[in-house]
Amino acid sequence: MPEGPELHLAARFVNAMCAGRVFTGKPVKSEVNWKNPEVSFEAEAYTISAVSRGKEVQMSLSPLEEEDTGKKTKKGKVLESLKIVFRFGMSGMFRFTPVSEIPKHAHLMFHTRDKPPMVLSFVDVRRFGRWEVGGGWQKDRGPCIILEYQDFRSHVLSSLADTAFNRPICEVLLNQKYFNGVGNYLRAEVLYRLGIPPFVSARSVLEPLAKAEELVAQNSRKGVKVKTEQPDLLELCNKLAQEVVSLGATTYNHSPDSESSHDAFLRWLQCYYNPDMRTLVDHNGRTIWFKGEAGPLAPKGGKTRGTNKKMEAAVKKRKSTNKVDQAETVKKVKVEVKSETRKAKKTPKRNTKAKRPSTKVVTGTPKDSTVGRTRRKAAQASAKNTPARPRRAKKATANTPHQPLPKRAVARRGRNSKK
């Protein structure tokens, strides 16, 4: 689900794409999106701007007054600017494309006067996103963790008497009444980097911060400055969100032109979707990634949930650039090589020498069959091509018939007889 950084980047994207552009006509709503209302705004010329707050984006449609018409409607009323509040749901995002390349899942489109015309589209694949025409910020949402940090901090620390803080800290971090903009990956990263178990009471984590706040206020009155070694939980919510915004793209909001930023975000993740971490399903049915003990408020049964294997593989691939991961990869490769060599030793070697073709005619094959004739012909042809071995001459002996003895043999025979 898109979180505070994603919606902040979405508002930046709208302002960058719509700067200096003039839009015209009524916004077009997709026919398949029947849950969201029509946008009854029709002007010959208007501009678009956007601003974010937590997990909401407010878009402003501001009509431009022309000298000829004065921008009046049929009823004689001057058009006023219209505000539309977007909540992205699970997969909402904005895209700016030519008319011929409108995304498949575009559900609300704003056309420009450009030639060729361009379209700003609200794209939502899973259709959980919502927009509210003419409305303001949702009342039950707290200050933004990115743009309203001081208000966010004071709002949380002044509300610790609420029973909501009796719940586990991992579940309270998703409560938009206090942590507007924090989502699943931000809560996992914040708790992991502070070493806080996810299922401990939120009050036990936040009450020391309130006491420290009072101590800092007292010292500031006396002119004493207190330095903290590391950021606390509330500071880290703001800091990590700012870091993600500075990367420029995340899992939910990136385009093919920003692959390097998306890779940087995957390398930035330390806990979320890390296969080396533990996972549990909290009481709200959301998966939390953590390391070490879960905490005393962990759900009974300790259910885990199957994770996104593609996301895990991508995170693991990006993290392999680190030296530690490279060393582990080398070790794994060495183990695999050793196992392969052991298997090779166990398997018997095959004789790979080529056998000399036989020159003998194959017997026992029926003469009438085609196979027999083919074999005989092949054997006869190979026999003709193979030179015959010269026969070894036999030694001449006295007992050999029809062969006269050589003179030397006769002389030796006579000498032996005289003796």
C-alpha positions as CSV (number, residue, x, y, z in Angstrom):
1,M,0.0,0.0,0.0
2,P,1.4,3.5,-0.9
3,E,2.6,5.3,2.2
4,G,3.4,8.9,3.0
5,P,6.6,9.1,0.9
6,E,4.7,7.7,-2.1
7,L,1.9,10.2,-2.0
8,H,4.4,13.1,-1.4
9,L,6.3,12.0,-4.5
10,A,2.9,11.7,-6.4
11,A,2.1,15.3,-5.6
12,R,5.6,16.4,-6.7
13,F,5.0,14.4,-10.0
14,V,1.7,16.2,-10.7
15,N,3.2,19.6,-10.1
16,A,6.2,18.9,-12.3
17,M,4.1,17.5,-15.2
18,C,1.4,20.2,-15.0
19,A,3.6,23.2,-14.6
20,G,2.9,25.6,-17.5
21,R,0.3,23.4,-19.0
22,V,-3.4,24.3,-19.7
23,F,-6.1,21.6,-19.3
24,T,-9.5,21.7,-21.0
25,G,-12.8,19.9,-20.9
26,K,-14.5,17.8,-18.3
27,P,-12.4,15.1,-16.5
28,V,-13.3,11.7,-18.0
29,K,-14.1,8.9,-15.6
30,S,-13.7,5.2,-16.5
31,E,-16.9,3.3,-17.2
32,V,-15.8,0.4,-15.0
33,N,-15.1,2.5,-11.9
34,W,-18.6,2.9,-10.5
35,K,-17.6,3.3,-6.8
36,N,-16.2,6.8,-7.3
37,P,-18.2,9.9,-8.2
38,E,-18.2,11.9,-11.4
39,V,-16.2,15.2,-11.5
40,S,-18.7,17.8,-12.5
41,F,-16.2,20.4,-13.6
42,E,-16.1,21.7,-17.1
43,A,-13.9,24.6,-18.2
44,E,-12.4,25.7,-21.4
45,A,-9.1,26.3,-19.7
46,Y,-7.8,25.4,-16.2
47,T,-4.6,24.5,-14.4
48,I,-3.8,21.6,-12.0
49,S,-1.7,21.6,-8.9
50,A,-1.4,19.1,-6.0
51,V,-0.3,18.9,-2.4
52,S,0.1,15.9,0.0
53,R,-0.7,15.3,3.6
54,G,0.1,11.9,5.0
55,K,-1.7,9.3,2.9
56,E,-3.8,11.8,1.0
57,V,-3.2,14.0,-2.1
58,Q,-5.4,17.1,-2.7
59,M,-5.6,18.2,-6.4
60,S,-6.8,21.7,-7.2
61,L,-8.4,22.5,-10.5
62,S,-8.2,26.3,-11.1
63,P,-10.0,27.9,-14.0
64,L,-8.3,30.5,-16.1
65,E,-10.3,33.7,-17.0
66,E,-10.2,34.6,-20.7
67,E,-10.9,38.1,-22.1
68,D,-13.7,36.9,-24.4
69,T,-15.9,34.8,-22.1
70,G,-15.0,35.8,-18.6
71,K,-15.3,32.1,-17.8
72,K,-19.0,32.0,-16.9
73,T,-21.1,28.9,-16.9
74,K,-24.5,28.6,-18.6
75,K,-26.2,29.6,-15.4
76,G,-24.3,32.8,-15.3
77,K,-22.1,31.8,-12.3
78,V,-18.3,32.3,-12.4
79,L,-16.4,29.0,-12.1
80,E,-14.5,28.5,-8.9
81,S,-11.6,26.2,-8.3
82,L,-12.4,22.6,-7.4
83,K,-10.5,20.4,-5.0
84,I,-10.3,16.6,-5.3
85,V,-8.8,14.5,-2.5
86,F,-7.3,11.2,-3.6
87,R,-6.5,8.2,-1.4
88,F,-4.4,5.7,-3.3
89,G,-5.6,2.4,-1.7
90,M,-3.4,-0.5,-2.6
91,S,-2.0,0.5,-6.0
92,G,-3.0,4.1,-6.9
93,M,-0.6,6.4,-8.8
94,F,-0.6,9.2,-11.4
95,R,0.7,8.9,-14.9
96,F,1.3,11.5,-17.6
97,T,1.1,10.1,-21.2
98,P,0.0,10.9,-24.7
99,V,-3.6,10.2,-25.6
100,S,-2.5,7.2,-27.6
101,E,-0.7,5.6,-24.6
102,I,-3.3,6.0,-21.8
103,P,-2.7,3.2,-19.3
104,K,-5.1,0.3,-19.2
105,H,-6.3,0.9,-15.6
106,A,-6.7,4.7,-15.8
107,H,-9.9,5.6,-14.0
108,L,-9.8,9.5,-14.1
109,M,-8.3,11.5,-16.9
110,F,-7.5,15.2,-17.4
111,H,-6.7,16.3,-21.0
112,T,-4.4,19.1,-21.9
113,R,-4.5,21.6,-24.8
114,D,-1.2,20.5,-26.1
115,K,-0.7,19.3,-29.7
116,P,-0.6,16.4,-29.6
117,P,-2.8,16.4,-26.5
118,M,-1.5,14.8,-23.2
119,V,-3.4,13.1,-20.4
120,L,-2.9,13.1,-16.7
121,S,-4.4,9.8,-15.4
122,F,-5.1,8.4,-12.0
123,V,-4.2,4.8,-12.4
124,D,-5.3,2.1,-10.0
125,V,-4.9,-1.6,-11.0
126,R,-6.7,-3.1,-8.0
127,R,-9.4,-0.4,-7.7
128,F,-9.1,0.3,-4.0
129,G,-8.3,3.9,-4.6
130,R,-10.9,6.6,-3.9
131,W,-11.4,10.3,-4.7
132,E,-13.7,12.8,-3.0
133,V,-14.9,15.8,-5.0
134,G,-15.1,19.1,-3.2
135,G,-13.9,17.6,0.1
136,G,-11.0,18.5,2.4
137,W,-8.6,16.5,4.4
138,Q,-10.1,13.6,6.3
139,K,-10.9,14.8,9.9
140,D,-9.8,11.6,11.7
141,R,-6.3,11.8,10.3
142,G,-3.4,13.3,12.3
143,P,-0.7,15.7,11.1
144,C,1.6,14.6,8.4
145,I,4.9,12.9,9.5
146,I,6.8,14.6,6.6
147,L,5.5,18.1,6.3
148,E,4.1,18.7,9.8
149,Y,6.6,17.0,12.1
150,Q,6.3,19.3,15.1
151,D,2.5,19.1,15.1
152,F,2.8,15.3,14.6
153,R,5.1,14.9,17.6
154,S,3.1,17.1,20.0
155,H,-0.1,15.4,18.9
156,V,1.2,11.9,19.7
157,L,2.8,12.8,23.0
158,S,-0.2,14.7,24.2
159,S,-2.6,11.8,23.4
160,L,-0.9,9.0,25.4
161,A,-4.0,8.8,27.7
162,D,-5.9,7.3,24.8
163,T,-6.5,3.5,25.2
164,A,-5.3,3.0,21.7
165,F,-1.7,3.2,23.0
166,N,-2.3,0.0,25.1
167,R,-2.0,-2.0,21.9
168,P,1.3,-3.3,20.4
169,I,3.5,-0.6,19.0
170,C,3.6,-2.2,15.5
171,E,-0.2,-1.8,15.3
172,V,-0.3,1.7,16.7
173,L,2.2,2.8,14.1
174,L,-0.5,2.0,11.4
175,N,-3.1,4.1,13.2
176,Q,-3.5,7.1,10.9
177,K,-5.1,9.2,13.6
178,Y,-1.7,9.6,15.2
179,F,0.9,8.3,12.5
180,N,-0.5,9.8,9.3
181,G,1.7,8.5,6.5
182,V,3.3,5.5,8.2
183,G,2.7,2.1,6.5
184,N,4.0,-1.4,6.5
185,Y,7.5,-0.9,5.3
186,L,8.1,2.2,7.4
187,R,7.0,0.7,10.7
188,A,9.2,-2.4,10.0
189,E,12.2,-0.2,9.3
190,V,11.7,2.1,12.3
191,L,11.3,-0.7,14.8
192,Y,14.2,-2.7,13.4
193,R,16.6,0.2,13.4
194,L,15.7,1.1,17.0
195,G,15.8,-2.6,18.1
196,I,12.2,-2.4,19.5
197,P,10.2,-5.7,19.6
198,P,7.0,-5.2,17.5
199,F,4.6,-6.6,20.1
200,V,5.4,-4.5,23.2
201,S,2.9,-1.9,24.5
202,A,3.1,1.4,22.6
203,R,2.7,3.3,25.9
204,S,5.8,1.7,27.3
205,V,7.8,3.0,24.2
206,L,6.3,6.5,24.0
207,E,5.9,7.5,27.7
208,P,9.7,7.8,28.1
209,L,9.7,10.2,25.2
210,A,7.1,12.4,26.8
211,K,9.2,12.5,30.0
212,A,12.3,13.3,28.0
213,E,10.3,16.1,26.3
214,E,9.4,17.7,29.6
215,L,13.0,17.4,30.8
216,V,14.3,19.1,27.6
217,A,11.7,21.9,28.0
218,Q,12.8,22.5,31.6
219,N,16.5,22.6,30.6
220,S,15.8,24.9,27.7
221,R,14.2,27.4,30.1
222,K,17.4,27.3,32.1
223,G,19.5,27.8,29.0
224,V,20.9,24.2,29.0
225,K,20.9,22.3,25.7
226,V,20.5,18.5,25.8
227,K,22.0,16.4,23.0
228,T,20.6,13.0,22.1
229,E,22.8,10.2,20.8
230,Q,20.3,8.8,18.3
231,P,16.8,9.8,17.1
232,D,13.8,8.4,19.0
233,L,10.9,6.6,17.4
234,L,9.0,9.8,16.4
235,E,12.1,11.4,14.9
236,L,12.9,8.3,13.0
237,C,9.5,8.2,11.4
238,N,10.2,11.6,9.9
239,K,13.8,10.9,9.1
240,L,13.2,7.6,7.2
241,A,10.3,9.1,5.3
242,Q,12.5,12.0,4.2
243,E,15.2,9.5,3.1
244,V,12.7,7.6,0.9
245,V,11.5,10.9,-0.6
246,S,15.1,11.8,-1.4
247,L,15.6,8.5,-3.2
248,G,12.9,9.6,-5.7
249,A,11.1,6.3,-6.3
250,T,9.9,3.3,-4.3
251,T,8.2,0.0,-4.8
252,Y,4.8,1.6,-5.5
253,N,5.7,4.7,-7.4
254,H,8.4,4.3,-10.1
255,S,8.6,4.5,-13.8
256,P,11.1,2.9,-16.3
257,D,13.1,6.1,-16.4
258,S,13.8,5.9,-12.6
259,E,15.1,2.3,-12.3
260,S,18.2,3.5,-10.6
261,S,16.2,5.2,-7.9
262,H,14.0,2.1,-7.5
263,D,17.2,0.0,-7.1
264,A,18.4,2.5,-4.5
265,F,15.2,2.0,-2.5
266,L,15.6,-1.8,-2.5
267,R,19.1,-1.4,-1.2
268,W,17.9,1.1,1.4
269,L,15.5,-1.5,2.9
270,Q,17.1,-3.4,5.8
271,C,14.2,-5.3,7.3
272,Y,11.1,-5.2,5.1
273,Y,10.8,-8.3,2.8
274,N,14.2,-9.5,4.0
275,P,14.1,-13.3,4.0
276,D,16.5,-13.4,7.0
277,M,13.9,-11.7,9.2
278,R,11.0,-13.2,11.1
279,T,7.3,-12.5,10.2
280,L,4.1,-12.5,12.1
281,V,0.5,-11.5,11.3
282,D,-0.7,-8.9,13.8
283,H,-4.2,-8.6,15.3
284,N,-5.3,-6.5,12.2
285,G,-4.2,-9.1,9.7
286,R,-1.1,-7.2,8.6
287,T,2.3,-8.9,8.2
288,I,5.2,-7.4,10.3
289,W,8.9,-8.1,9.6
290,F,11.2,-8.1,12.6
291,K,14.3,-9.6,14.2
292,G,14.6,-11.2,17.6
293,E,11.8,-11.6,20.1
294,A,8.3,-10.6,19.1
295,G,7.2,-9.3,22.5
296,P,4.6,-10.2,25.2
297,L,1.6,-8.9,23.2
298,A,2.2,-11.2,20.2
299,P,-0.9,-13.0,18.9
300,K,-1.5,-16.5,20.2
301,G,-0.5,-19.1,17.7
302,G,2.1,-16.9,16.0
303,K,0.7,-17.2,12.4
304,T,3.0,-16.4,9.5
305,R,2.1,-15.5,6.0
306,G,3.5,-16.3,2.6
307,T,5.5,-13.4,1.3
308,N,6.0,-11.9,-2.1
309,K,8.8,-14.1,-3.6
310,K,9.5,-11.6,-6.4
311,M,10.0,-8.8,-4.0
312,E,12.2,-10.9,-1.7
313,A,14.3,-11.9,-4.7
314,A,14.7,-8.3,-5.8
315,V,15.7,-7.1,-2.4
316,K,18.2,-9.9,-2.0
317,K,19.6,-9.2,-5.4
318,R,20.2,-5.5,-4.7
319,K,21.7,-6.3,-1.3
320,S,24.2,-8.7,-2.9
321,T,26.3,-5.7,-3.9
322,N,27.4,-5.3,-0.2
323,K,30.7,-6.9,0.8
324,V,29.1,-9.1,3.4
325,D,26.6,-10.6,1.0
326,Q,29.3,-11.1,-1.6
327,A,31.4,-13.1,1.0
328,E,28.3,-15.2,1.7
329,T,27.7,-15.8,-2.0
330,V,31.3,-16.9,-2.4
331,K,31.0,-19.4,0.4
332,K,27.8,-20.9,-1.1
333,V,29.5,-21.2,-4.5
334,K,32.4,-23.0,-2.9
335,V,30.1,-25.5,-1.1
336,E,28.2,-26.1,-4.3
337,V,31.5,-26.8,-6.2
338,K,32.7,-29.2,-3.5
339,S,29.4,-31.1,-3.6
340,E,29.6,-31.3,-7.4
341,T,33.2,-32.7,-7.3
342,R,32.2,-35.4,-4.8
343,K,29.4,-36.5,-7.0
344,A,31.8,-36.6,-10.0
345,K,34.2,-38.9,-8.0
346,K,31.4,-41.3,-7.1
347,T,30.1,-41.7,-10.7
348,P,32.2,-44.2,-12.8
349,K,34.2,-42.9,-15.8
350,R,33.0,-43.8,-19.2
351,N,35.3,-45.0,-21.9
352,T,35.3,-42.2,-24.4
353,K,37.8,-43.8,-26.9
354,A,36.3,-44.4,-30.4
355,K,36.1,-48.1,-31.3
356,R,37.7,-49.4,-34.5
357,P,35.0,-50.4,-37.1
358,S,34.8,-54.2,-37.5
359,T,35.8,-55.6,-40.9
360,K,33.9,-58.9,-40.4
361,V,30.8,-59.6,-42.3
362,V,27.8,-59.8,-40.0
363,T,26.4,-63.3,-40.0
364,G,23.2,-64.6,-38.8
365,T,21.1,-61.9,-40.5
366,P,18.4,-63.1,-42.8
367,K,19.5,-62.5,-46.4
368,D,16.1,-61.6,-47.6
369,S,15.6,-58.8,-45.1
370,T,16.5,-55.2,-45.9
371,V,18.5,-54.8,-42.7
372,G,20.6,-57.8,-43.5
373,R,21.4,-56.6,-47.0
374,T,22.3,-53.1,-45.7
375,R,24.6,-54.5,-43.0
376,R,26.4,-56.8,-45.5
377,K,27.0,-54.1,-48.0
378,A,28.4,-51.8,-45.3
379,A,30.7,-54.5,-44.0
380,Q,31.9,-55.4,-47.5
381,A,32.6,-51.7,-48.3
382,S,34.6,-51.3,-45.1
383,A,36.5,-54.5,-45.9
384,K,37.5,-53.3,-49.3
385,N,38.7,-49.9,-48.0
386,T,40.8,-51.5,-45.2
387,P,44.2,-52.8,-46.5
388,A,44.9,-56.5,-45.7
389,R,47.7,-57.3,-43.3
390,P,50.7,-59.0,-44.9
391,R,51.1,-62.7,-43.9
392,R,54.2,-63.6,-41.8
393,A,56.6,-66.0,-43.6
394,K,57.0,-69.4,-42.0
395,K,60.4,-70.6,-41.0
396,A,61.9,-73.4,-43.1
397,T,62.5,-76.7,-41.4
398,A,63.6,-80.1,-42.4
399,N,60.1,-81.5,-41.9
400,T,58.5,-79.0,-44.2
401,P,57.3,-80.9,-47.3
402,H,58.0,-79.8,-50.9
403,Q,60.6,-77.2,-49.8
404,P,64.3,-77.9,-50.3
405,L,66.6,-77.1,-47.5
406,P,69.0,-74.2,-48.0
407,K,72.8,-75.0,-48.5
408,R,73.7,-73.8,-45.1
409,A,71.1,-76.0,-43.4
410,V,72.4,-79.0,-45.4
411,A,76.0,-78.3,-44.3
412,R,75.0,-78.0,-40.7
413,R,73.1,-81.3,-40.9
414,G,76.1,-83.1,-42.3
415,R,78.4,-81.9,-39.5
416,N,76.0,-83.0,-36.8
417,S,75.7,-86.4,-38.4
418,K,79.6,-86.9,-38.4
419,K,79.7,-86.1,-34.7
